[in-house]
Amino acid sequence: MPAPQRAPTLVDVARAAGVSRATASRVLASNGYAAPHTRDRVTAAADRLGYVPDPAARALVRGTGVRLVMVVHGTSPRALDDPYVDQVVGAAARVCGPHGVGVALHWLPTRDLTQLRRLAEQRGVSGLILVNTTPSVLAAVPPALRGRVASLGVGSPLVASFDIDNGGGTAALVEHLYATGRRRIAMISGSRWLPCAGRSVRAYRAVMRAAGLPTRLVRGDFTADRGRAAAREVLARWPDTDAIVGASDTTSFGVISGLSRDGVQVPGDIAVTGFDDTPLAAMTTPSLTTSTHPVAGIATAAATAVLAGDAVRPPMLFPSRPVHRMSG
């Protein structure tokens, strides 16, 4: 049985064209000067041999990098454990794979934002996607990354924004609770240092104010543990509460767990809503009323823009749609 035919290499193209490997590389990468007749010989040789440039090697030659870095901002490395990050990495990998670009994960400590500059100086980095973006992170982005950095959150003139309308989604959930007869509606917020948490709180306050109802706000951090503790805090401060809006599904899973432990029926005594529409939301008991968060679609759009060097554009705000289930 004959051995499989070896794929032609850049050296084969250079030899067939009668030029050096460096010259063949410049021509095929469109990087640097070569005489017109030399370009013709190299491209003809490449076509004749069926040479297909390796995208990773081509990226290194051009200085455009071979990996897209997911930069997750947070106070500790535990920020990397968020299931949201898993979805972002998976979506980016599906975009990058066909182009020979890898995906790396990097924790950006709140106290050392200068790491962004060091990442920008690495030749192998094709671009960055920022997660948990804050104004201080945006201010630390080097100008050299222009067009090659996107934010899954707030943006700036240098950093394109790809975000979810969690304000609109939260408002729709609060309006739904009001329409079903709930009047004593509390909210457990997300981490206050994240701009997205502020948007959902403002939306909750606006709907409550328009309805002439008082707000009942307790600080959360998007975790189930804090959701469980915050539910008890809500009941201690406002025992007559008849609905709780969680800033995330994970928060609301903790809320339902804490209420159940204390003998409170959901939704009979207290309705509960979340945000994100994670897969578990449809499988809990009761199933969770929530609002959609197309993480994969948002991350796909961001990764596509960064790979194309087209991450300087107007903000993209993705809509969130309520999903009504049994919890509220």
N, C-alpha and C positions, 0 to 999 in steps of 0.2 A: 504494500500500500504506500503510495507516494506521500512524502512529508508535506504538511500544509505550507503553502507559499508564504514567505515572509513579507510583511507589509513594507513598502518602500520607506526609507528614512530620508532625513534632510541631507545626509552625506551622499546618498544615492543621487538625489536631485543635483547637488553641487557637482558631482563627478560627471553626470550626463550633460550638464550645461557647460562644463569646462571652467568653473569658477570655484572660489573658495567657499567653505561652509558658511563663513560669516557673511559673504556677499549674498548667498542664496537665502540666508535667514533674513537679511535686510529687505530683500525684494519681496519675499512671501509674507513678511510682517508689515510691509509698507512703512518701514521705519528706517529712514536715512536715505542717502543718495545712492543711485546706481544709474549708469548710462542707459538710455532707452533700449539699445540693442542687447545689453546685458539682461535687462528686465525681460525682454522678449524671449531670450534663450532659457532663462530660469523658469518662467511660467510655462513655456512649451514643454520643458523637461518634466515639470511637475504634472502637467496634464497627461503626458505620454506614459508616465510611470503610475499614474493614479494616486499620487501623493496627497494625503490629507493631513494638514498641520495638526499637531496635538494642541488642543486649546490651552492646556495648562502651561506648556512650554511657550506658546505664543504670548500668553499673558505676561510671563516673566520677561520676555524680550521687550514687550511694549511698556513694561512697568505698571501694568494695570492689575497685577496681583492674581493669586490663585485661590484665595479664600475670602469668603464674606464673613465678617465677625458680628455675632449677636452680642451687643454690649448691654448687659443687664445691670442697671444702677440699683444700688441698695445699701443699707447700713451694714449688712453682713452677707456672707456667701449663701445664707439660706434663701436669698432672693432667687438663686438658680433652681431651687426645688419647686417653684410654683408651676403647677400643671400648664398654666398659660404659656410659660417659656417653652415647654415641650412642644406645644402646638406651633409656636412661632418658628422654632428650629426645624420641625418637620416640613412646614410649608416652604421655608427658604431652601431647604435641601432639595425639594422637588423642582424648584425653579433652577437652582444652580447646577444640579447633577448633569443635565444634558450639555452644559457648557464647560464641563471639566473643572468647575470651581467648587471647592469644598466649603463647608460651613463650620465655623468655630464658635465656641461659647466663652464669653469673658465677663467676669464679675468686675464692675466698676465701683470701688468703694466711695462712699459719699465724701470721705475726707481726702481722697487722692484723685481728683478729676484730671490731673496732669497726665494720667495714663492715656487719655484720648490723644494727646500730642504724640506720645511714644508709639501708639498704634498707627497713627498717620504716617510715621516715618518708616514703617516696615514695608519693604518692597513687595512682599508677598500678599499684602492686604489689598483686595480689590475695592472694598468699601465697608461701611458700618451700618448696622441697623440698631438704633437706640431703643431700649425698653425701660420703662419707668422714668421717662424723661422729665426733667424739671428745668426751670429757667437757668439755674446754675450750671447744669450739664450743657445746655445749649450755648451758654457763654464760653464754655471751655473747648468747644469744637474748633479746631484749627482751620483757617481759610483754605489750606491746601486740600482739604477734603471736599471742597465745593463740588456739588454734582454727584458725590459718591457717599453721601450719608443721608439716611432717612430716619424719622422718628415715628414710633408707634405711640403717638401722643402729640403733645404740643410741639410746634415747629418754630422756625425763625426764617429770616431771609436767606440764611445759609443752609438750613436743614429743612427738607420737605416733611410735611406732616401727613401721616396716614392714621386716622383716628376713628373711634366709634362715637356716635351721638348718644352717649350714656345719659346725658341730660334729658333728651327727648324720650328715651326709653323709660327712664325713671318717672318722668312726668306722666306718661301713659299708664304706668302701673298704679301710681297714686290716684289718678282719676278713676281708674277701674275700681279700686277699693272704695272710693267715695260713692261711685255709682251703685255698688252692691250693698250700700248701707253703713259702711264703716265710717266713723266720725272721730275716733280717738286713735289716730294713726301715728305711730312712732317710727323713727328711722335710725338704723345703725349704720354709720358712715364707713368709708374706707380710710386708709391712712392719710392723714391730713397733709403730709408733705407732698402728696401726688396731686397735680392739677386736676386729674380726672375725678378724684374724690370730691373736690370742691364743686364741680359741675353738677354732680348728682344731688348734692346737698342743696345747691341753689334751686334746682328744679323742684325738689320736694318742698322747700320753703315757699316757692312761688305758687304752687298748686294749693297748699294749705292756706296761704294768705288770701288767695282768690276765693276760697270757699269759706273764709271767715273762721278758720279753725286754728287753734294754737299748735305750735310745733313741739315735738318731743324728740330731741336729738341726743343720741349717745354715740360716743366715739368708738369706732371699730378699726380693724386693720386688715380686712379681707380674709381672716382666718376663721376656721370653725371654732377653735378654742375661745377666741375673743367673742365670737358670735354667741356662744353658750353663756359666757359670763355677762355679756351685754344684755341678753334677754332677761336675766335675773335682775340686772340693774334697772331695766325698763319697768319691770313689775314692782320693784321696791319703790321707785319714784312715782309711778303712775299705775296703780293697781287696776284701774278701769280700762286700760289699753285694750282695743279690740282689733288692732292690726299692727304688724311690724314689717317695715320695708328694709331688707338687707341690701347692702351695696354690692354684694356678689352672691352667687349661688353657694359658695363655700361658707360664707358668713351665715347664710340662711339655713344651711344644714346644721350648723351649730345651734342656731336659734331653735329649730324644731326639736333637736335633741334635748336642749335645756328645758324647754317648755314641757316636753313629754315626761322628763324626769321629775318635774314638779307637779305633774298631774293636770297640766293644762292641755285642753283638746285643740288640735289644729285641723280644720279651720273653725270648729264649733265655737270655741271661746275666743281664739285669736287667729286671724288670717295672717299668712306669711308669704312674702314674695322675695324673689332673689334677682340676680342679674347675671347673664352670660349664657344661659341655656346650655350648660354642660351636659354631657351624656347622662350623668347620674340624676339630673333634675327630673327626668321622666321615670326613674326607677325607685325613687324614695317613697316612703309611706308616711303621709300622703305625697303624691307627686307634686313637684314644686311649680307654682306659677312664677314665671320669670320673663326676661326679655332677651332677645337674641344678641349675640356678639360674634360676628363672623371673623374670628381670629385668623383662620387660614386664608381667607380672602384678602384681609387687610395686609397680612404678612407677605402674601404672594405679590400684591401690587407694589409694596415697598421694595422687595427684593428685585423685582423686575426693573423698577426704575433705577435702582443703584447699579445693577449690572450694566444697564444701558448708559450709565453716566448721565442720567436724565433726572436726578433727584433734586432739581431746582425747579419747582413748579408750585401752583396754587395748592393750598391744603385740600386733601381728600377726606371728607367726612362721610362715614358709612352709616346708613340708617339702622336703627334697632327696632325690632317688632315684638310686641307683647305675645307671650305664649301662655294661654290660660289653662291651668290644670286644677288639681283638687285642693291645693293648700290655701287658695285665696281668690 
